[in-house]
C-alpha cells in the first residue's frame, strides 16, 4: 500500500545551525593550528549574545570572539534590526582545559591503540533512491533551503528574505518503496516587515511557488518529475515570520541531529557532531559508518543498508558492528555474515578511522549546515588567521566519507561482478 514519508531541513541562519557553525569554526581553527587538538565545544546563541563553553587540549591559541563574529557575518546577521548582529553581539567564552581522566583513555603510547572518546552507538545509512545514496525527502528539503539562501544573497528576485528558514518535504512512496511524487512542501522563511500581514503572506507565498520551486526544478532536473500540480504548499503557515534567528529562538549546538544525518530514515545513536574533534566517535564513527553504507550500496550488495557500530570509552576495538540490509541484499548471506565480512574490509578503530577519512584536518565548517551526509567530496584551500595576524593556509579534502573508494574492495570481498 502506498505511504507518505516526511523529512525537514533548516537553513544556515536557523539559531541551532548558527550555534553549530560557530562550534565547527572553532574546531577547524584548532585543527589548522594544532592537528592533535582535542576539543568539545558547545555554543549558545540568543538575543544579542553568544556563549561558548567546552573542553580543549591544544597548543593553539585562538581569538574565539573574532572567529564567532566572522561566522555570524558570513551567515548574514549584519543588521541591527535582527537583534543579533555580528559586530555588536556580546560573546562570552567559558572554554577550559579537557579533563585528564578522559584524555588518559584516548591518548595512548601507540597511536593505533587510541581509545574511543566516549561510549555509545553510531549509525550510517544509505539507499539507492538518489544518486548520492541519500533519502530523497531530506535531499529535497536541503536543496529548497540552499536555493532560498542563494536567492537571499543575490537580493534580486526576492529582496525581503532574512537568514532564518525551515523546510519540510512529504513524499508518496509506492508498494515497492520507491518515491513517486511530492505530496506536501512546507517552507517557513524569515522576512522583512514590508506591508500588512495579509499582503506579506500573499507576496511570500507567490514568490516561493513561482520563483523558488521552478529554480529547484530547473537546477535538479532529476527531481522535476516528482513535482506536480497537486502539491499542498504551506508557506509561512503562521502568517508572519519577521522575528527570527537567535532573537526569536535560542540556538544550541547539536539540536538538529536528524537534519544533519538522514531525515528520520535509518537510525541515530543520539550523539551530535558539531563542536567535536574526530577522537569523539559520535562524529568520526558516524562518518565511518556512512562511508561503509554508501560503498555497500554503490557496490550493488543491497538497495538499502543501515550500519551500526558501538564503543566503550577508552577502548579501541568496537564492542559491536551490525548490518541491516532490510531484506534487499543481492548476495546469499545473512546480515550477520555480511557484518563479519565488513569488519574485515573496514578497520573501525578510532585511529584508523581518522587516518582513512583524513579527519584531523580543518574540514568541519562545511558540514555544519545542510547536512553532514550526501555532500560532494572536493579539495579546497582554506585560510586561518592566527591571533598575531599570520595567515595559515591548508589544502584539505572535504566530505571524504562520501567517496566511493571502497567499491572495488567490497565487490571483491563479496564476489560481486
C-alpha positions as CSV (number, residue, x, y, z in Angstrom):
1,X,0.0,0.0,0.0
2,X,1.4,3.5,-0.9
3,X,2.6,5.6,2.1
4,X,3.9,9.0,3.0
5,X,7.2,9.9,4.5
6,X,8.5,13.3,5.6
7,X,11.8,15.0,6.3
8,X,12.8,18.5,7.3
9,X,15.8,20.8,7.0
10,X,16.8,24.2,8.4
11,X,18.8,27.0,6.9
12,X,22.3,28.2,7.9
13,X,20.5,31.1,9.7
14,X,18.4,28.9,11.9
15,X,19.6,29.5,15.5
16,X,20.7,25.9,16.2
17,X,22.7,26.0,12.9
18,X,24.3,29.3,13.8
19,X,25.5,27.6,17.0
20,X,26.7,24.5,15.1
21,X,28.6,26.7,12.6
22,X,30.4,28.6,15.4
23,X,31.4,25.4,17.1
24,X,32.7,23.9,14.0
25,X,34.6,27.0,13.0
26,X,36.4,26.7,16.4
27,X,37.2,23.1,15.7
28,X,38.7,24.0,12.3
29,X,40.9,26.7,13.7
30,X,42.2,24.4,16.5
31,X,42.9,21.6,14.0
32,X,44.5,24.0,11.5
33,X,47.0,25.3,14.1
34,X,47.4,22.1,16.1
35,X,46.1,18.9,14.3
36,X,46.4,16.9,17.6
37,X,43.9,19.2,19.4
38,X,41.2,17.6,21.5
39,X,38.1,19.8,21.5
40,X,34.4,19.6,22.7
41,X,32.9,23.0,22.2
42,X,29.3,24.0,22.7
43,X,27.7,27.3,21.6
44,X,24.5,29.0,22.8
45,X,23.1,32.0,20.8
46,X,20.2,34.2,21.9
47,X,19.2,37.9,21.6
48,X,22.5,39.8,21.2
49,X,24.5,37.1,22.9
50,X,26.8,34.2,22.2
51,X,28.1,31.9,24.9
52,X,31.0,29.5,24.2
53,X,31.7,26.6,26.5
54,X,33.6,23.3,26.4
55,X,36.8,21.5,27.0
56,X,40.1,21.8,25.0
57,X,43.5,20.3,25.0
58,X,45.6,22.1,22.3
59,X,48.8,24.0,21.7
60,X,46.8,26.6,19.6
61,X,45.6,29.9,21.0
62,X,42.5,31.4,19.2
63,X,40.7,34.7,19.1
64,X,37.4,33.0,19.7
65,X,35.4,36.2,19.6
66,X,36.6,37.2,16.1
67,X,36.0,33.6,14.8
68,X,32.4,33.7,16.1
69,X,31.8,37.1,14.7
70,X,33.1,36.0,11.2
71,X,30.7,33.1,11.2
72,X,27.7,35.3,12.1
73,X,28.7,37.8,9.5
74,X,29.1,35.2,6.8
75,X,25.6,33.7,7.6
76,X,24.1,37.2,7.1
77,X,23.2,38.6,10.6
78,X,24.6,42.0,9.7
79,X,21.7,44.4,10.6
80,X,20.8,45.8,14.0
81,X,17.0,45.2,13.4
82,X,17.7,41.4,13.6
83,X,18.5,41.9,17.3
84,X,21.5,39.6,16.7
85,X,24.3,41.2,14.7
86,X,27.9,40.1,14.1
87,X,29.7,43.3,15.1
88,X,27.6,44.2,18.2
89,X,26.6,40.9,19.9
90,X,28.2,40.0,23.2
91,X,30.5,37.0,23.2
92,X,31.3,35.1,26.5
93,X,33.9,32.3,26.4
94,X,33.8,29.6,29.2
95,X,36.1,27.2,27.4
96,X,38.5,25.3,29.7
97,X,41.1,22.5,29.7
98,X,40.0,19.0,28.9
99,X,39.6,16.5,31.8
100,X,42.8,14.4,32.3
101,X,40.5,11.5,33.2
102,X,39.1,11.5,29.7
103,X,42.4,12.2,28.0
104,X,44.2,9.3,29.5
105,X,41.7,6.9,27.9
106,X,42.1,8.4,24.5
107,X,45.8,9.2,24.1
108,X,47.9,6.1,24.2
109,X,51.7,5.5,23.6
110,X,50.9,3.7,20.4
111,X,48.6,5.8,18.2
112,X,46.9,2.8,16.7
113,X,45.7,1.9,20.3
114,X,43.9,5.3,20.6
115,X,40.7,4.7,22.6
116,X,37.2,5.9,21.8
117,X,36.5,9.3,23.2
118,X,33.2,8.1,24.6
119,X,30.9,5.1,24.8
120,X,27.8,4.9,22.6
121,X,26.5,3.7,19.3
122,X,26.6,5.3,15.9
123,X,24.7,4.6,12.6
124,X,25.4,5.0,8.9
125,X,22.7,4.7,6.3
126,X,22.5,4.6,2.5
127,X,19.8,4.0,-0.1
128,X,19.9,3.9,-3.9
129,X,16.8,6.1,-4.3
130,X,19.0,9.1,-5.1
131,X,22.3,9.5,-7.0
132,X,24.1,10.5,-3.8
133,X,22.6,7.5,-1.9
134,X,20.5,9.7,0.4
135,X,16.8,9.6,1.3
136,X,15.0,11.8,-1.2
137,X,12.8,13.7,1.1
138,X,15.8,15.1,3.1
139,X,17.7,15.7,-0.1
140,X,14.9,17.9,-1.4
141,X,14.4,19.7,1.9
142,X,18.1,20.7,1.9
143,X,18.0,21.8,-1.7
144,X,15.0,24.0,-1.2
145,X,16.8,25.9,1.5
146,X,20.1,26.1,-0.3
147,X,18.4,27.8,-3.2
148,X,16.5,30.0,-0.9
149,X,19.8,31.1,0.7
150,X,21.2,31.8,-2.8
151,X,18.1,33.9,-3.6
152,X,18.7,35.9,-0.4
153,X,22.3,36.6,-1.2
154,X,21.6,37.6,-4.8
155,X,19.0,40.0,-3.5
156,X,17.4,40.4,-6.9
157,X,14.3,38.3,-7.4
158,X,13.3,38.2,-3.7
159,X,14.6,41.2,-1.7
160,X,12.9,40.8,1.7
161,X,14.5,37.5,2.9
162,X,16.2,37.2,6.2
163,X,18.6,34.3,7.3
164,X,16.3,32.1,9.3
165,X,14.3,29.4,7.4
166,X,12.9,25.9,7.6
167,X,11.6,23.4,5.0
168,X,9.8,20.1,5.1
169,X,9.0,17.7,2.2
170,X,6.5,14.9,2.3
171,X,6.8,12.2,-0.4
172,X,4.4,9.5,-1.5
173,X,6.0,6.0,-1.9
174,X,4.6,3.1,-4.0
175,X,4.3,-0.5,-3.0
176,X,7.9,-1.1,-4.0
177,X,9.2,1.6,-1.6
178,X,10.0,4.0,-4.5
179,X,9.1,7.7,-4.3
180,X,6.6,8.6,-6.9
181,X,5.5,12.2,-6.2
182,X,5.8,15.1,-3.7
183,X,2.7,15.4,-1.6
184,X,3.4,18.4,0.6
185,X,6.0,21.2,0.8
186,X,6.4,23.4,3.9
187,X,8.6,26.5,3.8
188,X,8.9,29.0,6.6
189,X,11.2,31.9,5.9
190,X,12.1,34.9,8.0
191,X,11.4,38.2,6.2
192,X,11.4,41.9,6.4
193,X,8.3,43.7,7.7
194,X,7.3,45.3,4.4
195,X,3.4,45.6,4.3
196,X,0.3,44.4,6.0
197,X,0.4,40.9,7.3
198,X,-2.1,39.7,4.7
199,X,-0.2,41.3,1.8
200,X,3.2,40.0,3.1
201,X,1.8,36.4,3.3
202,X,0.3,36.6,-0.2
203,X,3.6,38.0,-1.7
204,X,5.8,35.4,0.0
205,X,3.5,32.5,-0.9
206,X,3.5,33.6,-4.6
207,X,7.3,34.1,-4.7
208,X,8.1,30.8,-3.1
209,X,5.9,28.9,-5.5
210,X,6.7,30.9,-8.7
211,X,10.4,31.6,-8.1
212,X,12.0,29.2,-5.7
213,X,10.2,26.0,-6.8
214,X,10.9,26.5,-10.6
215,X,14.5,27.3,-9.7
216,X,14.9,24.0,-7.8
217,X,13.2,22.0,-10.6
218,X,15.5,23.6,-13.2
219,X,18.7,23.1,-11.3
220,X,17.8,19.5,-10.2
221,X,16.2,18.1,-13.3
222,X,16.3,14.5,-12.0
223,X,13.7,15.6,-9.4
224,X,11.4,17.6,-11.7
225,X,9.1,14.7,-12.4
226,X,8.2,14.5,-8.7
227,X,6.7,18.0,-8.7
228,X,3.0,18.1,-9.7
229,X,0.0,20.4,-9.7
230,X,-1.5,18.7,-6.7
231,X,1.3,19.5,-4.2
232,X,0.0,21.0,-1.0
233,X,2.0,24.1,-0.1
234,X,2.3,25.6,3.4
235,X,4.3,28.8,3.1
236,X,4.9,30.7,6.4
237,X,1.8,29.0,7.8
238,X,1.7,31.2,10.9
239,X,1.2,34.2,8.6
240,X,4.2,36.3,9.7
241,X,7.9,35.5,10.4
242,X,9.7,38.8,11.0
243,X,11.2,37.9,14.4
244,X,13.6,35.0,13.9
245,X,17.1,33.8,14.3
246,X,18.6,33.8,17.8
247,X,16.3,36.7,18.8
248,X,13.3,34.6,18.0
249,X,14.5,31.3,19.4
250,X,17.6,30.4,21.4
251,X,20.0,28.2,19.5
252,X,22.3,25.4,20.8
253,X,24.9,23.2,19.3
254,X,23.7,19.7,18.4
255,X,20.0,20.1,18.4
256,X,19.5,19.2,14.7
257,X,20.9,15.7,14.6
258,X,18.2,14.3,12.3
259,X,18.6,17.2,9.8
260,X,22.4,16.5,10.0
261,X,22.0,12.8,9.1
262,X,19.2,11.0,7.2
263,X,16.0,13.0,7.9
264,X,14.5,10.2,10.0
265,X,15.4,7.3,7.8
266,X,17.7,4.6,9.2
267,X,18.5,5.3,12.9
268,X,20.5,7.7,15.1
269,X,22.7,6.9,18.1
270,X,21.8,10.3,19.7
271,X,25.2,11.9,19.6
272,X,25.7,15.3,17.9
273,X,28.6,16.1,15.6
274,X,29.4,19.8,15.6
275,X,32.0,21.1,18.0
276,X,33.7,17.7,18.4
277,X,37.2,16.7,17.2
278,X,37.5,13.3,15.5
279,X,38.6,11.5,18.6
280,X,34.9,11.7,19.6
281,X,33.4,8.7,17.9
282,X,30.0,10.4,18.0
283,X,31.4,12.2,14.9
284,X,34.1,10.1,13.4
285,X,32.3,6.7,13.6
286,X,29.1,8.2,12.3
287,X,31.1,9.3,9.2
288,X,32.8,5.9,9.0
289,X,29.5,4.0,9.1
290,X,28.1,6.3,6.4
291,X,31.2,5.6,4.3
292,X,30.6,1.8,4.8
293,X,26.9,2.0,4.0
294,X,27.4,4.1,0.8
295,X,30.1,1.9,-0.6
296,X,28.0,-1.3,0.1
297,X,25.0,0.1,-1.8
298,X,27.2,1.5,-4.6
299,X,28.8,-1.9,-5.0
300,X,25.4,-3.5,-5.6
301,X,25.4,-5.5,-2.4
302,X,22.0,-4.2,-1.5
303,X,19.5,-1.4,-2.2
304,X,19.4,0.0,1.3
305,X,21.5,-0.6,4.4
306,X,21.9,0.5,8.0
307,X,25.3,0.0,9.7
308,X,25.7,0.3,13.5
309,X,28.9,0.4,15.4
310,X,29.4,0.8,19.2
311,X,32.3,1.6,21.6
312,X,33.4,1.7,25.2
313,X,35.2,4.8,26.3
314,X,39.0,4.4,26.2
315,X,38.8,1.1,24.2
316,X,40.0,1.0,20.6
317,X,38.1,-2.1,19.3
318,X,34.4,-1.6,18.7
319,X,32.1,-3.5,21.0
320,X,29.9,-4.4,18.1
321,X,29.3,-3.9,14.4
322,X,25.8,-4.6,13.0
323,X,24.5,-4.6,9.4
324,X,20.8,-4.4,8.4
325,X,20.1,-4.7,4.6
326,X,16.3,-4.6,5.1
327,X,16.0,-7.8,3.1
328,X,17.5,-6.1,0.0
329,X,20.8,-8.0,-0.1
330,X,21.8,-9.3,-3.5
331,X,24.2,-12.0,-2.1
332,X,23.3,-15.3,-0.5
333,X,24.4,-14.3,3.0
334,X,22.7,-13.3,6.2
335,X,23.1,-9.8,7.6
336,X,25.3,-11.2,10.3
337,X,27.6,-12.9,7.8
338,X,27.7,-9.6,5.8
339,X,28.7,-7.8,9.0
340,X,31.6,-10.2,9.6
341,X,33.0,-9.6,6.1
342,X,32.5,-5.8,6.5
343,X,34.7,-5.9,9.7
344,X,37.5,-7.4,7.6
345,X,37.3,-4.6,5.0
346,X,36.9,-1.5,7.2
347,X,39.1,-1.1,10.4
348,X,36.8,0.7,12.8
349,X,39.3,1.5,15.5
350,X,39.3,5.3,16.1
351,X,42.9,6.0,14.9
352,X,42.3,4.1,11.7
353,X,39.0,5.9,11.0
354,X,40.9,9.2,11.4
355,X,43.6,8.1,9.0
356,X,41.3,6.6,6.4
357,X,39.0,9.6,6.2
358,X,41.6,12.3,6.9
359,X,39.7,13.6,9.8
360,X,42.5,15.5,11.6
361,X,42.2,18.3,9.1
362,X,40.1,21.5,9.3
363,X,37.2,20.2,7.3
364,X,34.2,20.7,9.5
365,X,32.8,24.2,8.9
366,X,31.3,23.0,5.6
367,X,29.4,20.2,7.4
368,X,27.6,22.5,9.8
369,X,24.7,23.5,7.6
370,X,22.6,21.5,5.0
371,X,23.6,18.0,6.3
372,X,26.9,16.1,7.0
373,X,25.9,13.3,4.6
374,X,25.2,13.2,0.9
375,X,27.6,16.0,0.1
376,X,30.2,16.2,-2.7
377,X,33.8,15.4,-1.9
378,X,36.2,18.2,-3.0
379,X,39.7,19.5,-2.4
380,X,39.9,23.2,-1.3
381,X,42.4,25.6,0.2
382,X,41.3,27.3,3.4
383,X,42.9,30.2,5.3
384,X,43.0,30.6,9.0
385,X,44.1,33.8,10.9
386,X,46.3,33.4,14.0
387,X,45.8,36.0,16.8
388,X,49.0,37.7,15.7
389,X,47.8,38.3,12.2
390,X,49.7,35.5,10.5
391,X,47.6,33.6,7.9
392,X,47.9,29.8,7.8
393,X,46.8,28.1,4.5
394,X,45.6,24.5,4.5
395,X,44.8,22.3,1.5
396,X,42.1,19.8,2.6
397,X,39.7,17.3,1.2
398,X,36.1,17.8,2.3
399,X,33.5,15.0,2.9
400,X,35.9,12.1,2.5
401,X,33.3,9.8,3.9
402,X,31.2,10.3,0.8
403,X,33.9,8.9,-1.5
404,X,33.2,5.6,-3.3
405,X,36.8,4.5,-2.9
406,X,36.0,1.1,-1.4
407,X,33.5,-0.2,-4.0
408,X,36.1,-2.4,-5.7
409,X,37.2,-3.9,-2.3
410,X,33.5,-4.6,-1.4
411,X,32.9,-6.3,-4.7
412,X,36.0,-8.4,-4.4
413,X,35.2,-9.4,-0.8
414,X,31.6,-10.4,-1.6
415,X,32.3,-11.8,-5.1
416,X,30.1,-9.2,-6.8
417,X,30.8,-8.8,-10.6
